[in-house]
């Protein structure tokens, strides 16, 4: 089940709704403190523990957790902002200084001392968020310690899955403390893929039509990824033979893009400076995945209105098409999706999938070794295959993003894009 993500305002509304329904603030704090203590107890053995308690609810959660940990056999000490400078290090550090809603960074001396205590601890646990993080956009407002475990309450916050804050979180656990939460923002989880129809055939399983350009290697990677992702038929429109493609992938210079059997058209990988190929793709009333060079040929985002399109820009491509939009990455992704009336896969270390109707999927942390040549082409091919197999555009994009990360884990840190393609069937089989 996907884990929901709430902004600061939505989280405060959920807290207030619980209070308005009759739940005392003290009960919420007690539940949060008990959950924090239980998470620490499960994560590490009892040792000398230092809890840093801030002036707000996070500090109150920390004081409640201290009682529960002491009862569980932990030797607990507490420190506040006033006594932080004199606090001795401990093997377990629990950061309950500041959580959701922080607007400005910690005082330099406080941030420096906090980071030093975290560096000397064996285990650092953050309550809600590591102190110094902006919860809605993932910015680091001051020096921020690295946590091994972050426990948050009710729902995740955008910063848990937005860079640069995401890298500070460690393992993120969500505790249920009795809040009623609802959101169209969520962390992308393992997908449910459509099973093969026992009475189906290669075309009913999804035909992906790939349009080649000036650099054949990229479209070859994308086509292979589409085939590995379960498409029943993959073909590449090309006027010259592409070496190295499996025999099962058809190379042709006569197939038409408006073939009614086509489930998705893929354009962009290796396209180069041939804008008319994108125009050709948009003439067909078929779902289209627009990647790489083709994004730069769109011109105005409004051109895509009325098309069933999925765009996969990285930061530079996003800015080239949509301009310098304001707000967090989440807000920019949604604004782009609404303007273009397309699904946007806003790639990066913190990939987002945005739909025009306001749904927003945050990718879970993916291996850093995905940042290598060709992996974006692989993702585009995976999205095209899942769309051709009949998944709705937003669902296909989210599923492909999750499988892309899982395949990278399986391929290992020395992988190249070809290894990533080879790992896709294993990632799917794991489901």
Buried (B, 14 or more C-beta within 10 A) or exposed (E): EBBBBBBBEBBEBBBEEBEEEEBEEEBBBBBBBBBBBBBBBEBBEBBBBBBBBBEBBBBBBBBBBBBBBBEEEBBBBBBBBEEBEEBEBBBBBBBBBBBBBBEEBBEEEBBBBBBEBBEEBEBBBBBBBBBBBBBBBBBBBBBBBBBBBBBBBBBBBBBBBBBBBBBBBBEBBBBEBEBEBEBEBBBBBBBEBBEEEEEEEEBBBBBBBBBBBEBBBBBBBBBBBBBBBBBBBBBBBBEEEBEEBEEEBBBEEEBEBEBEBBBBBBBBBBBBEBBEBBEBBBEBEBBBBBBBBBBBBBEEBEBBEEBBBBBBBBEEBBEEBBEEBEEBBBBBBBBBBBBBBBBBBBBBBBBBBBBBEEBBBBBBBBBEBBEBEBBBBBBBBBBBBBBBBBBBBBBBBBBBBBBBBBBBBBBEEEBBBBBBBBBBBBBBEEE
